[in-house]
Every structure is written in structure tokens, then in C-alpha cells.
Amino acid sequence: MEINTPVQSSIASINGVALNAAADVLSADDLRQRAYSELLRQAAKNSGLLADSDVPSTDGVLSEEASSAIEALLEQALVIPEPSEEACRRHHAANVATYSTGERVNVRHILFAVTQGVDVVALRNRAETTLLDVRCHDGSNVEDTFTKAASTLSNCPSGAEGGSLGWLTAADCAPEFAKELFGHAEVGVLPRLVHSRFGLHVVEVLERVPGVEQPFDAVRGAVAMALRQKTYVTALRQYLSLLAGEADVVGVDLEAADTPLVQ
């Protein structure tokens, strides 16, 4: 997950419609979010699904009518076929750990929170230095370097407990955090910073309880839903790229996003 530095924005626009006020301080992702939303709002108008009287906003919040019209637009514009049995079985076989149940990890972490106005480069340097430090002492019985670092550096309340988050399941975590913790065999301080919506984490896995693999028939519905979601994201990305290619886009880079950030 890329951490975006908040930036002072000039006025960006889609087909002459402003996305922000001159004084706004927005991250690149926030600006792209507004641009994608405005592209869809205008497409809904052009399709007759939204009244011409709908007024654009410079705070990124769509009207209720615009949100409903965009949902209707996407239902019409995006064709999402049902995944085949063969595709579902292949996906399940390649992601057995994802469809296991009961996996738990005992974790502690040091959070370097990304907040508005923070110097992300300096923050990342502190996080990387801390990661190197605790990895060098990983397993040492002389001094618990991790506990000390968590208590003095972490921006999470768990710092008072040495960074302990206790036993977690995937459902307890943000998806991007869970992806780094579950379905792996690693124990100890992870050799990389973990990125989440909250910031940068130095993570230590203290213990693991493996999950129980579920047969395909037991998770068929979840597998099909996952494949439909992947297809939906791909179709949405292509549709937004088409809209952006036909629009007059000023002050925002829509090519930099890995996936469309449309709520």
C-alpha cells in the first residue's frame, strides 16, 4: 500500500468542474477519488440518470441523487459475467490459505501513523531505522528492544503494553494488514514494513495457530464472490479509463492509481 504525502493542491478540474478549493490540502489519492467521482457523476448526467440541476461539490461529497444515479450507471455499463466452475476451482486451489478458517496470530507492532501534514519521508526513515534495530535484537534475552521501542515510538495505544495486539484473526484487522499477517509461515519480526491505512507498522509475530483448510464445496460461494469482485474492479478500471480519456482532466494524475478509488 502506497502512503501518499498530503500536498497543497491547486484547483484541479474535470471538464471545467472544480474538484477542490485553492486552499485545500489533499493527498494524491484523495484528489483522484474526487476526480473519479466527478467523472461518474457527469457520465450519469449524460446518460439521463441524473438531473442537470445536480450541483457539483468541492468537498468531495456527492449528493444522494448523484450516488444513486452512479450506482444505476455502473449496473448498466459494467458487464460482470459469472465465474466458471473451472475458474473457481483454480482460484481455490491457488489460495487455499485464504479459505482456511480459524487461523490466529499473536502479534505486537510499532505504529508510525500517517496524519495530515506529516513528513512521510522522515516518517518512513524512522520506521525503517526502527525495523532494522529490532530485527538486529530479535530473539535477544538481554533486553526487549521491541517493547522499549513500542513504548517510546508507537502512535498506537498498544505502545503502553509493549505494542501487544494479542491474538488476532483476519476479521480483526484491516484487509491490507491481514494480507501481510495471515496465510504465511513467518514468525518473528517481519523483514519488511507493513503498510496500512493507518500508517507504517513494524510487526512481530510471536505465535501462530494455523487454520483448517476448507474443501471447495464448503467455500464455493465465497470463491465465486471473490472472482466477481476481481472482475468488477477490472471492468470499473477500464470504464473509468475510457471516461478519463474522453474528458478534459486538469491538475490530477489519473494514470498513477493502481485501482480506481471510487467509494
Beta strands, then each sheet from edge to edge (+ up, - down):
strand 1: 7-8
strand 2: 13-14
strand 3: 17-18
strand 4: 25-26
strand 5: 104-113
strand 6: 164-168
strand 7: 188-189
strand 8: 194-196
strand 9: 199-209
strand 10: 249-250
sheet 1: 1+ 4-
sheet 2: 3+ 2- 10+
sheet 3: 6+ 5- 9+ 7-
sheet 4: 6+ 5- 9+ 8-
end
